[in-house]
């Protein structure tokens, strides 16, 4: 599916707040050949990505990087599952590659003194210099207060400057049943009830899933979770990347708080339980795995089963995509002013990532490494990394315009590309035609233009460049969040399934606010860094 790479960014949040692994070494010092027989330097480059993709050695753009650095690259090509199992051990041992793509983030550099200061070598990477001049937010995401940069960010271009989440509703069903687009929760309930009872897919079977809702995990709010409904109440979420929203924190008028204890959160729980009680979401919605949710989204490719999802774009539905359109966020009540309704604000986190490429302090051929990185961040090679080899899969039309060839797209980018696992920068001056994923995202985002205009990207959102610079604070956040979320999300799932939020709410809030869980401490930590980074930005 088209969205396959995006939710992996959430993993970096876990890395940021995870437990500290004790240092066992200061880096790899294995005695290995640093040149080939032809005298050219050798650099070892690791990349973590999708296990089914074309091997790095088969990609033409990788050869272009070798030509630019006049070196040989030995690729270590790791699947996501392999890296998730190996990362802690690699960091504990210090045995890391000369350069690592989509593997480490600035939080790792706080804990481990393994990485080269890339800012001190910026003169060797003019393309990265141009990138930082062009996008100051990207630079802020990785530069610490002393000016060090240990991991370069990536930028996949203006086409992806969108929210990660959108409500997608079956317009074909609405039209068949003579229904209007719902604008409030009450109207949405009426629409979902009609989806359940009036056989909108026309197959004579009661197999429609009015709201095909994703489950809640106990370790945080993942992409496309139903609590985007908080935006209906005026609390702006930011469910992506390294945002603290994933752990239940939000910002309003410059003040950090936890929505886990707010009446708006209780209101969403109450509404979701009402949908569960009426059979408008699956009975097993709180426990079923993502594969079951996806299967209900795509169906058999002929007959739709899902009326509504929180997802990426219409491409989620694959062959059924033309039946679906974005649904603007419905207000929790008709009385709420339109100016108070917001939407999930993740534009920077969708376009940018803070874990593009890191360089080992012990890399033997650093001159070659930096030449390679400079090539990776050239616009043309960046396009090839993300979309596919040029001209095999991507046509260069001239005047900074590229076009994906039709054979490359069947719901996912697959043409000898690493997609969002790249280390590169696609400037706003470049246009890529026939990127159907980006086109669908832009189409979905238009439905939220008005509500997004209600969000101040600094005062109502934790900016993407705010991060925790202290290992002590990182550890405190991680330990506290484990206890907070384990309790809060288990209780939330129980209330959605069985009800009882009114009776249990006060004791729930009291427990969360007990100093032993550390919620107040975490709020104070985030407020401290929010104040520091936003004051520096002004």
Steps between C-alpha positions, in 0.01 A plus 500: 500500500609854433534593863736217585799718589342781689391327820856373550598852600313442822779259597731797548279623782557174683873540448488852638326403822642151547713364777869573493719208395836499683803575286717201433744654253593827336468379144617233266874470445505184296807473282356475152615609157414865433591492130438270205768363270449799270599732782157652542372542857230273637213627713246285678148634480205344680136566415187372671196465278232272358608140466335451160671789322765477232849440648714812521761349269237485224415870512665719238491811715717318756764470227469874438584559865807279467611699197458826690711385795746308280466217746347158550192469720439178688128498577354337808135467404282432807128437513301692759438192707871420510595851607238515775665191648859615447498871582545472876783251463671714236485805723618306803803366312577810295536282191337734251558555130697792357167655404150390598177597323161498676655346808581766761349829616630794708374330816747216443784752474406638842557157653789367292823674405542311175410755238695760305398865527370560149478875555879513532524341155233704326752653259537153346124478440385808303172331412420459868593864558251602232239271657537664841485848350183402313327330795589638841251274679687194371826638636343579839370143523856366523723779632558508874553809713878483455460490123581131454325293234540126541227381264385668180128546436320414178244693297276324249360821362206736496259233374519336843445813708168362621331347802567132555138424593171554320147374541409314180132425440321294235342764277335234285309379805402854599362568154316170478328562833433868429714616793693823543856528629470498883609817675447403865542185708122455511480519123791260469320250724193524276711437190679203657165354609375521142819331381431216744131448429433592136736269306688780319738260324199323348608141549208404723729413790541681834876519446546877507735645761370851561819628671798276437692621806857415593585363839679681780838369608613526861826681417365807324271652240602369160421638159134502395359443847144615578612768746547739212143576611661717768535758225121518490516639853778754443801297617752476218670162461822422319511124462824437311877477524657613826208712615414472872138483386567129457536479878197716572647850520372807320560874483239774519588868507860412581418278797581129506256259662380141475171439322472171689350686795292754309119501474537502120671161519215367712258636241669308218500180708128543565429550131708202390324281757164610362612389154621169641175448687298555182714262296640778284860396560624140511454327835864395494627844395710535816684172454520408130827540317575744219478229236133445576431873482682524168313201358171666587621819333602349168234226496504268202565788264144485368257556787575760765450409865624811681292814531753716683863475605767723645777453249753641261302567180269329255794286384451301824204334326706385199258385229204655681664841537260683267212437741657708776547869574641691798253597772569829681527457876150508650437729799420332830183709512317746278554767767879500465627796294679399181799705613562256788519186287854391407673214326798270547800722427789292372618684188867521597500145634351367176736686270815475710672238713779544753679171432639515147868410533760488778879457473717297737784680675715202409428499127833438327435695179306804613588709197333239281207474741430873481530501122244218492264690730530813289401291197206343685368849579523621141148559364521253211636210705250583775217462247647170381533372857141582583323418174725270296789492258516763227410443214387140562212588729499879516507730200703821521291754309729796556460829687500312834198290402496120531229247428449155648438249225160333506639152561650612829173553676249242614429634847859526617835632385689191391739588217851450635443765764528526877213752527492673839804299618723722292773742605433803289326830431242574232480882480171681452625611159468139376170354383430128462203414282289186526582441866156366574564469872588870529209597277257305718647658814467850360141426404423369850667795669280753319205387712686625811617835369257701713557310824878498457483877467379506863828347620797715595801281404699622802246584768264205441747227397829369631728611213694221333829658601429482874679203648639372828874573517569345839553128547366536854180662375465243222524219752247662734255550214539142381458344842204718589326450166519124536301512822264778387405348166477143625233608744324773301464317169393171655231689690403694186455182297290350779272804509458502123400134508294480815417855607527635852711810430266727698524286813873439476629832366581679826699211645679454164608865493606483865722201429657661192576815696661309785866611514615138491398471133693811399241663274557845647876451472468410132283804430761718668781343297322561171406853605866574579621392156202655323580835662870472418461407135210730416663801667813437292285481187350845557 
